[in-house]
Amino acid sequence: MVTAKTTNTPYDLLIENGHLLFRNTSFNVGKVFINKEPMSAEFPTFNKGKDTVKILAVIAPTHIKVQIPAKVFPSTQVKIKITYDAQLKNQYGFVSDNIVFKTNDESQPDKSFSVYATVEESFPPLTPEEQTKAAAFKLESYSVDMGTIKPGLVAERTIPYRNSGKKPLTIRHMQSNCTCLTIKPEAKNLQPGEVAQLQISFDPTGREGLQNKAITIYSTDPVNPVQRLMVMAMIK
């Protein structure tokens, strides 16, 4: 049997921050492009209290603009609009920033949130003929097994990568999803046919058992601008 709720509190806003409810403890604006106009995303918040919550100030970095009503009345849901300028951020990959809402909410006046985004480069569609003439990033293998690593010993591997296309290639950024991985590309600019080496170091400190990590590579390959290299290791 299904019965209606006796409250108008939104069912999906479960995170309490003072008298305001949120869907998550952070705001993820998703994929944004460094060579396009700023992109926006909206997030709901709800005032579960009996008093109006006033937004006194918003503290945010220059590449993030936040729009929120100056007052959130009791039992009212409003939208927070976050506009992200990836050109101003000027950093590829998964990035994190912090914003703060300063309010009159006695329960928790300063409300701090992380803002996440994944910054990429946008390329127009290519014809089949244009694809054959474009730059093309290629790894010798898209998975690396670091083998069994003893605690306290850093394992290293080297893997070749090349520009298999017909135009110069630039590697914009390489990013690992673990502080245990250190990556050093031999070159970031490759002429057609040029080969370079990627050095990978795995530090097992504080880890044990099977490890599966990833390195994301952002390049000017217009067909595959974002590629992922998987790194495996067994710590024991």
Secondary structure, 3 states (H helix, E strand, C coil): CCCCCCCCCCCCCCEEECCEEECCCEEEEEEEECCCCCEEEEEEEEECCCCCEEEEEEECCCCEEEECCCEECCCCEEEEEEEECHHHHCCCEEEEEEEEEEECCCCCCEEEEEEEEEEECCCCCCCHHHHHHCCCEEECCCEEEEEEECCCCCEEEEEEEEECCCCCEEEEEEEECCCCEEEEECCCEECCCCEEEEEEEECCCCCCEEEEEEEEEEECCCCCCEEEEEEEEEEC
